[in-house]
Amino acid sequence: MSIKENFDKIQKHLNLRRRSFLKDTAASAGLLSATGLVELKYGKEAKAHAYAPYPKDDELETIVTSCAHNCGSRHMLVAHIPHDACR
């Protein structure tokens, strides 16, 4: 038996067609959402997260440094840190 014959036999046995796959997937998703196993998140409002305000330029100190993992390229990094973090 050739590979194509084996493939056709398996495909016929499993009934794998695009249309049947899409129908079965949609039915499964509907069943899961109807039973409450999956929560569909449509129509909910987005909530904003409050972060601390960014420091102003005069509140920052600039430090020139390089890669910490010694990659060999000597990349220059410019770090901006708050004045109170330097002490």
N, C-alpha and C positions, 0 to 999 in steps of 0.2 A: 504494500500500500504506500503510495507516495505522500509527501508532506502536504500537498494541496488537498488530497483526498481526506487525510486526517483532519486538516483544518476545516474543511467543509463539513465533515461529520460532527466535529465539536461545535461548530457554529450553528448547525441545524439543531443539535441536541440542546444547546443553551438558548437558542432563539435570540441571538445577539444582533439586533438590528437597531439602527439609530432611532427610529421612531419608537420602538418598544422601550428602549433605554430611557428616552426622554419622558415617555408616559409613566414608566415605573418610578423614575426619580421624582417627578412632580407629585405623584400619588404618595410616595414615601414622605416627602417634605410636608405635604398637607396633613398627613396623618400625625407626624411628629409635632407639628405646631398645634393641631387640634387637641392633642392629648396633653399639651403643656410641657412636653419633654424638651422642646426647643422654644426659646422666647424670640419672637420676631421683634426687632427694635426699629420700628417705623413710627414716625410722628413724635418722637420724644425730643424735648428741647435740649440743646447743648448747654452744658454748664461751663462757665469760665472759671479758671483756676487763678487765684490771686498769688502773685509772686512778690517777693521783696523788690522794691524799686532798684533799678540799676544805679550804681554809683556814678557820679559826675566825673569828668576828666580830671578836675583839680583834686579829687578825693582818691585818685589812683597813683600808684608808683609803677614806673616802667622798668622791667628787669630784662636784660638780654641774656639768654641762656642757650643751651644746645640740646640735642636729642639725649634722652636718658639711657637709651638702650644701646648706644655706641654702634650705630649702623654703618659707620665708616664714611658717611657723606658729609658730616659736619654741618648738618642743617642748623640754621640760626632760628631760634624761637624768640619771639618778643612776648613777654608775659605782662599783663596789667593786673596788679593786685591792689587791694585797698591798703591805705597807709597803716591802719591798725593791725593788719596781718603780718607786717614786716617785723614787728617787735616781738 
